[in-house]
Each structure stands twice: as C-alpha cells, then as structure tokens.
C-alpha cells in the first residue's frame, strides 16, 4: 500500500472513532466521562491532518500523525488503568473525591445539573473491553499506519 492509501485509512479510522463515540453518546445514551472526552481530541486532530494531507497531496507530512497517535495511545492506556483501578485518575472525575475538604462556597457552587460520569467506573464494555481498551488497540494500529505512511512518503 502506498502512503496516500495509508493516510486515507488512518483518517477514516480516526473519523470513525469519533463518529462512533458520538453515536454511543447521543443514540445509545452512554454518557462519556472527562477522560473519554479527552480521548476524542487526538482523533479529531488525526482526521483533520489526514484530510489536509489528502487534499494537499503533501504525503510527507504523514510523520506528524505519529506523535498524535502516540499521545492517543498513552491517554487510552492511562484511562484504561484508571478504569481498572490500577492507578489514580483525575480528582475531578474519580470516586475518591472527598467533600470534607471543600469549603461551603465550593459546595454551593457545584453544578449538579448534568450527571457526573466517573472516570474510574466502567459504564459499558464489549466482551470485557471498555471503550478506552478499544482505543488502546486502535491507537496502536494508528501508530503503525502513520509511521508506515511516513516511511513510504
């Protein structure tokens, strides 16, 4: 496969990942946690980068996808570990938040309008794999695809 086809495949994969996330959020009703939302950004960037490369024909820019895919991979591993309670997650989206350390004004200013989705709780899994776990695999494949495209450019 030539570099242009690899960039197109990576672009479709990242765009499909974001589309799938929105489908599960808005159609199926599975609300994302803070880390889930953060994991969408690298895929938006990769999809946009792919479109720019494909429209401009500057396939040599494919190397720019490698660090973004690496970041996506790292973030997905981090989130997977938080879900499995292997390490602590951000204090604003994990169950370990202690209200006793908050002042009265902090408690009053808390927004209870939208439901809080905890990053350290698995809200959905397919065959034991969470969305973060699936993103680990997807991001690993994307690292290889972007790296291969960059080498073939």
Kinemage of the C-alpha trace (Angstrom):
@kinemage 1
@onewidth
@group {chain A} dominant
@subgroup {mainchain}
@vectorlist {calphas} color= white
{ca unk a 1} P 0.000 0.000 0.000
{ca unk a 2} L 1.263 3.439 -0.810
{ca unk a 3} L 1.452 6.306 1.675
{ca unk a 4} L -1.662 8.064 0.370
{ca unk a 5} L -3.839 4.983 0.902
{ca unk a 6} L -2.412 4.514 4.402
{ca unk a 7} L -3.180 8.145 5.274
{ca unk a 8} L -6.721 7.683 3.937
{ca unk a 9} L -7.203 4.550 6.072
{ca unk a 10} L -5.885 6.289 9.188
{ca unk a 11} L -8.119 9.287 8.509
{ca unk a 12} L -11.219 7.122 8.144
{ca unk a 13} L -10.316 5.159 11.293
{ca unk a 14} L -9.961 8.297 13.421
{ca unk a 15} L -13.083 9.931 11.982
{ca unk a 16} L -14.953 6.668 12.521
{ca unk a 17} L -13.759 6.514 16.104
{ca unk a 18} L -15.135 9.975 16.843
{ca unk a 19} L -18.362 9.212 14.954
{ca unk a 20} L -18.748 6.010 16.960
{ca unk a 21} L -18.213 7.888 20.211
{ca unk a 22} L -20.929 10.389 19.292
{ca unk a 23} L -23.246 7.548 18.228
{ca unk a 24} L -22.880 5.791 21.575
{ca unk a 25} L -23.323 9.090 23.406
{ca unk a 26} L -26.300 10.554 21.551
{ca unk a 27} L -28.103 7.494 20.155
{ca unk a 28} L -27.357 4.722 22.651
{ca unk a 29} L -27.240 7.095 25.636
{ca unk a 30} L -23.856 6.164 27.117
{ca unk a 31} L -22.523 9.394 28.600
{ca unk a 32} L -18.753 9.963 28.388
{ca unk a 33} L -16.536 10.772 31.332
{ca unk a 34} L -13.921 13.534 31.267
{ca unk a 35} L -11.161 11.188 30.069
{ca unk a 36} L -13.458 9.794 27.367
{ca unk a 37} L -13.952 13.316 26.050
{ca unk a 38} L -10.203 13.985 26.122
{ca unk a 39} L -9.574 10.845 24.076
{ca unk a 40} L -11.606 12.299 21.210
{ca unk a 41} L -9.229 15.225 20.608
{ca unk a 42} L -6.297 13.250 19.164
{ca unk a 43} L -8.671 11.523 16.742
{ca unk a 44} L -10.119 14.880 15.652
{ca unk a 45} L -6.562 16.097 15.059
{ca unk a 46} L -5.598 12.928 13.164
{ca unk a 47} L -8.717 13.099 10.991
{ca unk a 48} L -8.086 16.778 10.204
{ca unk a 49} L -4.409 16.109 9.496
{ca unk a 50} L -5.359 13.291 7.153
{ca unk a 51} L -7.817 15.494 5.264
{ca unk a 52} L -5.178 18.228 4.896
{ca unk a 53} L -2.610 15.711 3.637
{ca unk a 54} L -5.034 14.113 1.191
{ca unk a 55} L -6.314 17.431 -0.180
{ca unk a 56} L -2.860 18.996 -0.466
{ca unk a 57} L -1.091 15.884 -1.715
{ca unk a 58} L 1.740 16.528 0.769
{ca unk a 59} L 2.075 12.941 1.971
{ca unk a 60} L 5.453 13.756 3.520
{ca unk a 61} L 3.510 15.394 6.359
{ca unk a 62} L 2.343 11.929 7.476
{ca unk a 63} L 5.088 11.892 10.113
{ca unk a 64} L 3.013 14.479 12.028
{ca unk a 65} L 0.438 11.771 12.727
{ca unk a 66} L 2.899 9.617 14.673
{ca unk a 67} L 3.227 11.761 17.844
{ca unk a 68} L -0.522 12.435 17.902
{ca unk a 69} L -1.264 8.702 17.657
{ca unk a 70} L 1.332 8.067 20.390
{ca unk a 71} L -0.416 10.615 22.613
{ca unk a 72} L -3.768 8.941 21.924
{ca unk a 73} L -2.241 5.571 22.835
{ca unk a 74} L -0.803 6.917 26.099
{ca unk a 75} L -4.041 8.626 27.086
{ca unk a 76} L -6.026 5.460 26.362
{ca unk a 77} L -3.634 3.364 28.476
{ca unk a 78} L -3.930 5.901 31.290
{ca unk a 79} L -7.738 5.817 31.132
{ca unk a 80} L -7.768 2.011 30.953
{ca unk a 81} L -5.650 1.871 34.099
{ca unk a 82} L -7.935 4.338 35.877
{ca unk a 83} L -10.979 2.238 34.944
{ca unk a 84} L -9.322 -0.936 36.254
{ca unk a 85} L -8.175 0.901 39.419
{ca unk a 86} L -4.505 0.249 38.600
{ca unk a 87} L -3.690 3.900 39.369
{ca unk a 88} L -5.480 7.040 40.441
{ca unk a 89} L -7.263 9.204 37.940
{ca unk a 90} L -8.009 12.917 37.935
{ca unk a 91} L -9.679 14.018 41.160
{ca unk a 92} L -12.488 15.752 39.275
{ca unk a 93} L -13.833 12.534 37.749
{ca unk a 94} L -12.998 9.676 40.101
{ca unk a 95} L -14.845 8.300 43.070
{ca unk a 96} L -12.124 9.247 45.514
{ca unk a 97} L -13.164 12.881 45.867
{ca unk a 98} L -13.587 13.873 49.498
{ca unk a 99} L -16.205 16.553 50.126
{ca unk a 100} L -14.910 17.207 53.650
{ca unk a 101} L -12.012 19.218 52.247
{ca unk a 102} L -14.316 21.577 50.375
{ca unk a 103} L -15.447 24.933 51.698
{ca unk a 104} L -19.100 25.878 51.977
{ca unk a 105} L -18.846 28.156 48.948
{ca unk a 106} L -17.245 25.333 46.928
{ca unk a 107} L -20.111 23.023 47.822
{ca unk a 108} L -22.709 25.651 46.954
{ca unk a 109} L -21.070 26.428 43.611
{ca unk a 110} L -21.037 22.792 42.490
{ca unk a 111} L -23.038 22.208 39.318
{ca unk a 112} L -25.477 19.357 39.828
{ca unk a 113} L -27.351 19.993 36.568
{ca unk a 114} L -25.589 17.421 34.420
{ca unk a 115} L -24.929 13.881 35.598
{ca unk a 116} L -21.317 13.230 36.540
{ca unk a 117} L -19.781 10.230 34.834
{ca unk a 118} L -16.908 8.836 36.844
{ca unk a 119} L -13.667 8.021 35.016
{ca unk a 120} L -12.878 5.115 37.330
{ca unk a 121} L -16.155 3.282 36.713
{ca unk a 122} L -16.740 1.116 33.664
{ca unk a 123} L -20.035 2.237 32.163
{ca unk a 124} L -20.012 -0.101 29.164
{ca unk a 125} L -17.946 -2.985 27.858
{ca unk a 126} L -17.974 -5.306 24.875
{ca unk a 127} L -16.561 -8.765 25.592
{ca unk a 128} L -14.879 -7.300 28.670
{ca unk a 129} L -13.262 -4.461 26.722
{ca unk a 130} L -14.120 -0.872 27.554
{ca unk a 131} L -14.076 1.968 25.061
{ca unk a 132} L -10.710 3.030 26.494
{ca unk a 133} L -9.352 -0.500 25.964
{ca unk a 134} L -10.570 -0.478 22.365
{ca unk a 135} L -8.911 2.916 21.897
{ca unk a 136} L -5.602 1.438 23.102
{ca unk a 137} L -5.777 -1.118 20.283
{ca unk a 138} L -6.957 1.410 17.687
{ca unk a 139} L -4.256 3.903 18.655
{ca unk a 140} L -1.559 1.211 18.491
{ca unk a 141} L -2.666 0.341 14.966
{ca unk a 142} L -2.741 4.037 14.050
{ca unk a 143} L 0.848 4.478 15.272
{ca unk a 144} L 1.945 1.720 12.895
{ca unk a 145} L -0.150 3.055 9.992
{ca unk a 146} L 1.059 6.660 10.347
{ca unk a 147} L 4.663 5.501 10.797
{ca unk a 148} L 4.433 3.277 7.718
{ca unk a 149} L 2.839 6.089 5.694
{ca unk a 150} L 5.620 8.449 6.763
{ca unk a 151} L 8.304 5.954 5.746
{ca unk a 152} L 6.699 5.347 2.354
{ca unk a 153} L 6.147 9.031 1.597
